[in-house]
Amino acid sequence: MKYYALCGFGGILSCGITHTAVVPLDLVKCRLQVDPDKYKSIFKGFSITIKEDGMRGLAKGWAPTFIGYSTQGLCKFGFYEVFKITYSDFIGEENTYLWRTSLYLAASASAEFFADIALAPMEACKVRIQTCPGYASNLRQCAPKMFAEEGLWAFYKGVVPLWMRQIPYTMMKFACFERTVELLYKRVVPKPRAECSKSEQLVVTFVAGYIAGVFCAIVSHPADSVVSVLNKESGSSAIGVLKKLGPKGVWKGLVARIIMIGTLTALQWFIYDSVKVYFRLPRPPSPEMPESLKKKLGLTE
């Protein structure tokens, strides 16, 4: 339990800090998605925001971002470790190796299901603050107002699109990262992982995290556009928003999101792995074929 708790703590730091750090870019990305006629590009979005709200305007939504993504990180990373070990024990050592990508996908999807339930209320507040001028300037104003107008549903009406966005994103984030790390140590790094220093291992972590982040952004972007518009417009539905945006509209803001998610994912893995290093938590070596499987396949004498 101590191991899982510390992994959850690493998730709080990795997600809470990184998402809060990129709030200005996230704000512009959301505005590009919900009002593309006004915010025609990333640079135009920053320019208009600073002109209308000043530099402080770029920090709108930082509080729900920090709270929401900290709780999400707790569940995402903590439950991932729980589900990965649980599923591995269930299918056995040999199948864990043979089906390791499927294991990463299943464990991360299971973890994200619960993580999004924790995130949804703060995500709804964040988008409302960032994309509805004059609605509310901070979380203390926004949450009570949303509850008074729409009830509890206001905070959870975006949870299904959130699952649609975050579950594929997290599956790619964890599976792509795990397999990229494995590939880097096998093909790029000139010495085994066990012989690398902690700083060298963290560099590999950062590179693998960025690569995973680029794929994450592309896979999850259409659903992210739907979530942004859905939480901006009261009374809207996911199907209605999807029809309104159309095939091209769901890809608005993709470049901003690739930059944001690539950097964010790399930093998240770096922070998470650093927490494991600091607390001396076990960091599993690159997967190796079990001896029993080698014998079955005739790879040993």
Solvent accessible surface area in square Angstrom, and as a share of the most:
residue,aa,sasa,rsa
1,M,181,0.81
2,K,157,0.66
3,Y,49,0.19
4,Y,56,0.21
5,A,65,0.50
6,L,30,0.15
7,C,1,0.01
8,G,1,0.01
9,F,86,0.36
10,G,0,0.00
11,G,0,0.00
12,I,56,0.28
13,L,53,0.27
14,S,0,0.00
15,C,0,0.00
16,G,0,0.00
17,I,87,0.44
18,T,4,0.03
19,H,24,0.11
20,T,36,0.21
21,A,70,0.55
22,V,25,0.14
23,V,2,0.01
24,P,42,0.27
25,L,30,0.15
26,D,14,0.07
27,L,0,0.00
28,V,0,0.00
29,K,5,0.02
30,C,1,0.01
31,R,11,0.04
32,L,11,0.05
33,Q,2,0.01
34,V,27,0.15
35,D,49,0.26
36,P,47,0.30
37,D,116,0.60
38,K,77,0.33
39,Y,12,0.04
40,K,145,0.61
41,S,48,0.31
42,I,33,0.17
43,F,172,0.72
44,K,99,0.42
45,G,0,0.00
46,F,52,0.21
47,S,65,0.42
48,I,27,0.14
49,T,0,0.00
50,I,67,0.34
51,K,176,0.74
52,E,99,0.45
53,D,57,0.29
54,G,29,0.28
55,M,134,0.60
56,R,218,0.79
57,G,4,0.04
58,L,17,0.08
59,A,46,0.36
60,K,45,0.19
61,G,5,0.05
62,W,141,0.49
63,A,22,0.17
64,P,1,0.01
65,T,3,0.02
66,F,88,0.37
67,I,79,0.40
68,G,0,0.00
69,Y,12,0.05
70,S,12,0.08
71,T,53,0.31
72,Q,1,0.01
73,G,0,0.00
74,L,80,0.40
75,C,23,0.14
76,K,3,0.01
77,F,0,0.00
78,G,8,0.07
79,F,80,0.33
80,Y,4,0.02
81,E,7,0.03
82,V,45,0.26
83,F,42,0.17
84,K,32,0.13
85,I,69,0.35
86,T,70,0.41
87,Y,65,0.25
88,S,27,0.17
89,D,110,0.57
90,F,177,0.74
91,I,60,0.30
92,G,30,0.29
93,E,127,0.57
94,E,39,0.18
95,N,63,0.32
96,T,31,0.18
97,Y,43,0.16
98,L,90,0.45
99,W,155,0.54
100,R,30,0.11
101,T,48,0.28
102,S,55,0.35
103,L,11,0.06
104,Y,17,0.06
105,L,57,0.28
106,A,46,0.35
107,A,0,0.00
108,S,0,0.00
109,A,24,0.18
110,S,26,0.17
111,A,0,0.00
112,E,0,0.00
113,F,81,0.34
114,F,93,0.39
115,A,0,0.00
116,D,0,0.00
117,I,68,0.35
118,A,36,0.28
119,L,0,0.00
120,A,4,0.03
121,P,26,0.16
122,M,35,0.16
123,E,6,0.03
124,A,2,0.02
125,C,0,0.00
126,K,4,0.02
127,V,1,0.00
128,R,7,0.02
129,I,2,0.01
130,Q,0,0.00
131,T,5,0.03
132,C,24,0.14
133,P,112,0.71
134,G,83,0.80
135,Y,37,0.14
136,A,9,0.07
137,S,67,0.43
138,N,47,0.24
139,L,30,0.15
140,R,192,0.70
141,Q,94,0.42
142,C,0,0.00
143,A,26,0.20
144,P,79,0.50
145,K,79,0.33
146,M,0,0.00
147,F,113,0.47
148,A,87,0.68
149,E,100,0.45
150,E,48,0.21
151,G,24,0.23
152,L,117,0.58
153,W,163,0.57
154,A,0,0.00
155,F,19,0.08
156,Y,68,0.26
157,K,16,0.07
158,G,6,0.05
159,V,18,0.10
160,V,81,0.47
161,P,3,0.02
162,L,2,0.01
163,W,59,0.21
164,M,105,0.47
165,R,8,0.03
166,Q,8,0.04
167,I,36,0.18
168,P,46,0.29
169,Y,8,0.03
170,T,0,0.00
171,M,56,0.25
172,M,58,0.26
173,K,0,0.00
174,F,1,0.00
175,A,7,0.06
176,C,23,0.14
177,F,14,0.06
178,E,38,0.17
179,R,90,0.33
180,T,16,0.09
181,V,15,0.09
182,E,25,0.11
183,L,100,0.50
184,L,24,0.12
185,Y,21,0.08
186,K,141,0.60
187,R,172,0.63
188,V,102,0.59
189,V,27,0.15
190,P,133,0.84
191,K,74,0.31
192,P,77,0.49
193,R,45,0.17
194,A,100,0.77
195,E,116,0.52
196,C,10,0.06
197,S,54,0.35
198,K,116,0.49
199,S,75,0.48
200,E,70,0.31
201,Q,21,0.09
202,L,24,0.12
203,V,93,0.53
204,V,15,0.09
205,T,6,0.03
206,F,74,0.31
207,V,63,0.36
208,A,0,0.00
209,G,0,0.00
210,Y,77,0.29
211,I,67,0.34
212,A,0,0.00
213,G,0,0.00
214,V,46,0.27
215,F,100,0.42
216,C,0,0.00
217,A,0,0.00
218,I,72,0.37
219,V,65,0.37
220,S,1,0.00
221,H,0,0.00
222,P,35,0.22
223,A,12,0.09
224,D,1,0.01
225,S,0,0.00
226,V,4,0.02
227,V,1,0.00
228,S,2,0.01
229,V,4,0.03
230,L,3,0.02
231,N,3,0.01
232,K,57,0.24
233,E,52,0.23
234,S,72,0.46
235,G,79,0.75
236,S,31,0.20
237,S,62,0.40
238,A,30,0.24
239,I,113,0.58
240,G,36,0.35
241,V,3,0.01
242,L,83,0.41
243,K,160,0.68
244,K,135,0.57
245,L,32,0.16
246,G,21,0.20
247,P,121,0.76
248,K,176,0.75
249,G,13,0.12
250,V,12,0.07
251,W,106,0.37
252,K,93,0.39
253,G,14,0.13
254,L,43,0.21
255,V,98,0.56
256,A,0,0.00
257,R,6,0.02
258,I,46,0.23
259,I,86,0.43
260,M,9,0.04
261,I,4,0.02
262,G,0,0.00
263,T,44,0.26
264,L,1,0.00
265,T,0,0.00
266,A,0,0.00
267,L,65,0.32
268,Q,1,0.00
269,W,10,0.04
270,F,74,0.31
271,I,36,0.18
272,Y,6,0.02
273,D,14,0.07
274,S,33,0.22
275,V,13,0.08
276,K,13,0.05
277,V,27,0.16
278,Y,170,0.65
279,F,79,0.33
280,R,211,0.77
281,L,20,0.10
282,P,93,0.58
283,R,50,0.18
284,P,73,0.46
285,P,108,0.68
286,S,31,0.20
287,P,51,0.32
288,E,142,0.64
289,M,45,0.20
290,P,13,0.08
291,E,104,0.46
292,S,51,0.33
293,L,10,0.05
294,K,57,0.24
295,K,141,0.60
296,K,148,0.63
297,L,101,0.50
298,G,58,0.56
299,L,113,0.56
300,T,52,0.30
301,E,223,1.00
